Amino acid sequence: MNIEAAANETFRYNTTLLNASSKAAIYELKAELPAGWMITYRVDGSQVTSLNMDAGKTQDITLEISATENADPKKYKIPVKAVSPNDTLLLNLEAVVKGSYSLELTTPSGRLSEEVTSGSQKDVHLVVKNSGTLPLNDLELSSQLPTNWESSFDPSKIENLQPGKTMDITVRLKVPDKTIAGDYAATFSVKNNNDNADAAFRMVVKTSVLSGWIGILVILLAVGIVYYLIRKYGRR
């Protein structure tokens, strides 16, 4: 049984165990794996390490094998055994590691914070890198933003990104009017069926200079009105 997959994907085999003897037996499940690899045996979705089998009974078992992320691309032989006191059943599996999928999302400078102005637009520059050894196709970009914030991506989708290559992305971020000054969290993501990556940003919102002057003028006007009312009615 031969399955080909990336190093960071699960090798999944569907097998059947048969107790062909005339007596019930407990079978312990064992496997010889490369260093660092892991295997899980599942029966009806539940994880098991052994099975109590009646005579003549069959049982479907799903084997899930996980390779190490740095496994060399090649074919690996994996003997799997079901061992009872009176018998040893052997199944030879093959796992072909074809490479690895890996995505990175960052900025040209590596800095993950930006200053934005309330009621304005801001271009945020991202870099998507294929840090694996296999091509990545149909990469989609998305964002998680504070309420009423908006974003658009250029390009909005990456059709193909070869191993070791990067793609520059521009995010046009729109901050709503009257956004209160302070720190906000924004997360940008890139993903496809094989892998995903996130970049969590700290957005520092500042009010515009015009808004600041308007606020000062409102305060001065309020003080002036109070002063006028005191001068006019305070003598009575």
Salt bridges, closest charged atoms under 4 A:
GLU32 OE2 - LYS81 NZ 3.75
GLU64 OE2 - ARG12 NE 3.38
GLU64 OE1 - ARG42 NE 3.07
GLU94 OE1 - LYS75 NZ 3.75
GLU94 OE2 - LYS77 NZ 3.19
GLU114 OE1 - LYS122 NZ 3.63
GLU115 OE1 - LYS206 NZ 3.33
ASP123 OD1 - ARG172 NE 2.28
ASP183 OD2 - ARG202 NE 3.05
